[in-house]
Amino acid sequence: MNLVLIGMPGAGKTSVGLKTAEELGRTFADTDRLIEARHGEIPEIFRRAGEEGFRAFEREAVRTLSEQDGMVIATGGGTALDGENVSLLKAHGKIVYLRAGTETLLRRLLRGGGRPLLAGADTEEKLRGKIEELRRVRERSYEDAADEILDTDGMTIEEAAKRVASLYKEEI
């Protein structure tokens, strides 16, 4: 069984996933890193193939990783919007939605870059608006896909990882 992390950009899927894998003694994988290894950097994929092309690569990465066992998998922010992805991930694992509030996401995303769906958000207010828009569109899909929901506002990476690991220590 795999343990799969879903959520908004900036929710901490990769950071928490790495720590959770360490905590459980499991292999860590990230769908975005697999896509980049096979097809190049994500912003370039979006420029070259658009979001539709990127989503096709994402489905390919999910198929590849869902065939593995005993992994902790961090997904891209849009992975859980695709029913085929969710079915594959659920067939071979448990899904945890790392939920974070707008202000938490804003604080984290202001430190990083390279997120194509947030492109053009060149001020804090524009970024807040894009985050809120994405949350409105995605929140229900994340909740529907999740076996567990973990609210991470105020948690450190280590605290979130320990909580996720404790949910599934017995099962994987």
Buried (B, 14 or more C-beta within 10 A) or exposed (E): EBBBBBBBBBBBBBBBBBBBBBBBEBEBBBBBBBBBEEBBEBBEBBEEBEEEBBBEBBBBBBEBBBEEEBBBBBBBBBBBBBEEBBEBBBEBBBBBBBBBBBEBBBEBBEEEEEBBBBEEBEEEEEBBEBBEEBBEEBEEBBEEBBBBBBBBEEBEBBEBBBBBBEBBEEEB
